[in-house]
Every structure is written in structure tokens, then in C-alpha cells.
Amino acid sequence: MQPDRALYEEMVRLGSRGRWFWLAGVWLYSAGVIGLSLVLVVLPVAIFFRFGKMSIYYAAAVLAMAGLALLGSLLKRASYKIALGEGIDITKYFEKPAGRV
């Protein structure tokens, strides 16, 4: 579960257009991180078994997955800016509760 899920629910409740950026950002970030993890697990296996010239494809896959994660992060940041512009106080969704470290 995303730590800022409550902010998304508030954006949905108020009909903010930033909710679409948040959804796309979460999906792309998750896809990028999971894909990057899979590529980094497969890469050593490919090198071990010497699958020829696939190293350039794996390098491209690593860059593509990192790009997806970065794009997702940027979309979530854009959703925060949209929410701020629409008057939603996003700071209360990121503060730690009192008494917790």
C-alpha cells in the first residue's frame, strides 16, 4: 500500500484532476521497480550462461525500467502540485503521527 494513499482518496473525494496523475505515477513507478528488479536478477544468469550479445538488450532494459520508475515518480510529484493548486493540504498526509519515530 502506498504511504500517500489517503491523499489519493482525498483527491478522488474532491474530484481533483491530480488523481489521474497519481494513479499513472503509482502504476509506472511500480512497473519500473519490479521490472528493474527482474532485469537485475536475470542479468547475472545471462552473463553466467553467456547468452551472446544480449548484454546490450539488458542494458537497454535496465535503462527503460529506470526510466519508467522516474516517470512514475515525476507524475506523482505533478499530482501533488495539482492538489496544492486546487487547495488540498498535502502536508497532513505526509506527517508522522505524534509519538512515532
Phi, psi and omega in degrees: 000140181285139180293340180254026180299324179297325176295318177299316180297325176292320178296321177295316182299321181271356179073032181290142176283349177290345180296328179289323176294320180296313180299313179297321180296317179296316182295312181293319179297315180296316178298320180293317181291316179294316178297320178296319178298315180295318180296319181288338175280322183283328184303311178298326178294318179296320179292320181298317181270002176053066181280035174074226186267032180280353183298325179293326179290323178290323176296319177295322179294320178298315179295321179295316180292321176294323177295321177298315180297318179295316179298319177298318178297319179293324178292321177295322178296321177296323179295325177295318180294321178295316180298318177298319180294333179268004175091014178271126180279100184281344184294328182289345179272350180247353180283144177282143176298152180297139177090355179253147180264000000 
